[in-house]
Amino acid sequence: MAIACSLGAVTLKARVAAIEDLARRSLRTSRREPLKLHLTFAPEALPELRDLVAKETDCCAFLDFDLRAEPARCD
């Protein structure tokens, strides 16, 4: 398996901008471990996250994603 993104420069720039926009709007927490990044987003971002994971899985097959939707908490 190749460890390289298959996106062209223009598409990559647009993808990065979309990821940054999503993070600005919906990222709640982040935690980095060796070779892992744990991100928590607002629940309303789930459809956009599913789309993003599908796109990233297609262009960057070397990445693994574990997308989980958790039930809403009642505090």
N, C-alpha and C positions, 0 to 999 in steps of 0.2 A: 504494500500500500504506500502510495506517495504521500509524503508529509509536506504538502504545499497546497495553498488555496488556488483553485482553478478560475477565480474571477479575474476579469480584465481590470485595468486600472480605473476606468470610469465607473464600472459597476461596483468595484470594491469601495471607491470613495462614497458612492451613494449608500451602500450597505452600512458602512461605518457611521455615516451621518444619521441613518435611520436608527441604528443601535444606540447612538448617543442621545437622540431625541427620546427614544423609549426609556432609557435610563433616567434622563432628566425628569420625565413625567411620572414614572412609576416605580423606580427602584427604591426599595425600602431598606434593605441591608445587603452587605457584601462581606464575604470572608474568604481569604485566600489560604490555601494549603499547598504543599508541594504537588504540582501537577493537577490541582483541582481549584475551581473557583465556585463558590456557593453564592448564589444570588437569590434574593427574595424580592418579588415584585408585588404590587397591588393586585388584588384579585381581578379587577377589570382589565388588566393587561393580558390575561390568559389567551384570548384569541390571537392577539398580535404576537405573543411569545410562541404559540404553536406554529404560526406561519414562519417566524424567524428561525426556529429550530429546524423546520423542514427545509428551508433554503440553505441554512448552514450545513446541514447533513448532506445535502446534494453537492455543494461546492467544496466542502472541507471534510472529506470522508474519514480523515484521521482523528477527528474530534468525536468524543462520546458525550451524549446529553442524557440527563435523567430529569425530565420535566415532570414535576408533581404538582397537583392542585390539592390543596388542603381545605377541609371544611372551614367555613367561617367560624370565628370564635365569638362567643357571647360574653362580653366582659361586664 
